[in-house]
Amino acid sequence: MPGGKPKKFDAKILISAIVISALLFTGGILTGYTINKGRLSSIEKDMREITKLVENFQLQFLFFDVLGENSTCPLLSATLSDINDESYEIGSKLTSYGSESEIQDYNEYMDLKKEYSRLLVGYWLLANKLKRSCRSDTKTIIYFFSKKCSRCDDQGFILTYLKRKYKENLLIFALDADLDEPSLQTLKIHYNVTIYPSLIIEGKLYEDFKGKEELENILFPRG
C-alpha cells in the first residue's frame, strides 16, 4: 500500500515454496517412471505369451505328418489367429509411447522393439509355412516404415483399415526399418528395400505409398 511500511521479506515462505515445488517435480518424475516401467513390464509379459503361442504353433506342425491336413490345419489356423491378436496388442502398446522423450528407459524400450521385430519375422515365416501346407487363402503384407518417412503414418492408417475389414484373411507385419536387427535387415536385403514406405505383398515388393483401392486390387483382384 502506498506510503505504508514495506513488508518484511520472509525467507521461510520462499524456502517452503521451493521445497514444495521440488517435491511436486520429483513426484511427477517418479510417477512417470513408474508408469513407464509398468507399461514395459506389461509388454514383456505379452512377449512371453506370444512366444509360448509361437512355440505351440511349431509343436502343432509336428502333428501334421501324423494326424494329417484335415485335423491339423484348423488347429494351426486357430493358433495363428491368436498370435495375430497378441502381436497387434503388443504393437499398439509399443507405438502408444509417442515421442522418445516420454520413454524413461530408452534402452529397454529399444530391446523390446527388437525382440518384437524378431517375433514378427518368425510369425511371418510360420504364416507362410501354413499357407503352403494348408493351402490357405490368407494374404500377407510386410510393411516397412521409418521415422524419416513422410507418408508412413498415412500408409499405416490404410493398412489398419484393411486389417479391420478383412480380419483373419489379411495378416500384416509392421517392421521398423530403422532398427538394427539382423532378421529384419536380412529381409530388407533380400527384397531390396531401400525407400519407405515399402510393402512386401505375397512375396513381391511394392515401393512408395499405396492407397486403399490400389491395395485391395493387388490383394483381392476382381475377375
Secondary structure as GFF3:
##gff-version 3
##sequence-region A 1 223
A	DSSP	alpha_helix	11	61	.	.	.	ID=ss1
A	DSSP	alpha_helix	64	67	.	.	.	ID=ss2
A	DSSP	alpha_helix	69	95	.	.	.	ID=ss3
A	DSSP	three_ten_helix	100	102	.	.	.	ID=ss4
A	DSSP	alpha_helix	106	134	.	.	.	ID=ss5
A	DSSP	beta_strand	139	145	.	.	.	ID=ss6
A	DSSP	alpha_helix	152	166	.	.	.	ID=ss7
A	DSSP	three_ten_helix	167	169	.	.	.	ID=ss8
A	DSSP	beta_strand	170	176	.	.	.	ID=ss9
A	DSSP	alpha_helix	182	191	.	.	.	ID=ss10
A	DSSP	beta_strand	198	201	.	.	.	ID=ss11
A	DSSP	beta_strand	204	207	.	.	.	ID=ss12
A	DSSP	alpha_helix	212	219	.	.	.	ID=ss13
###
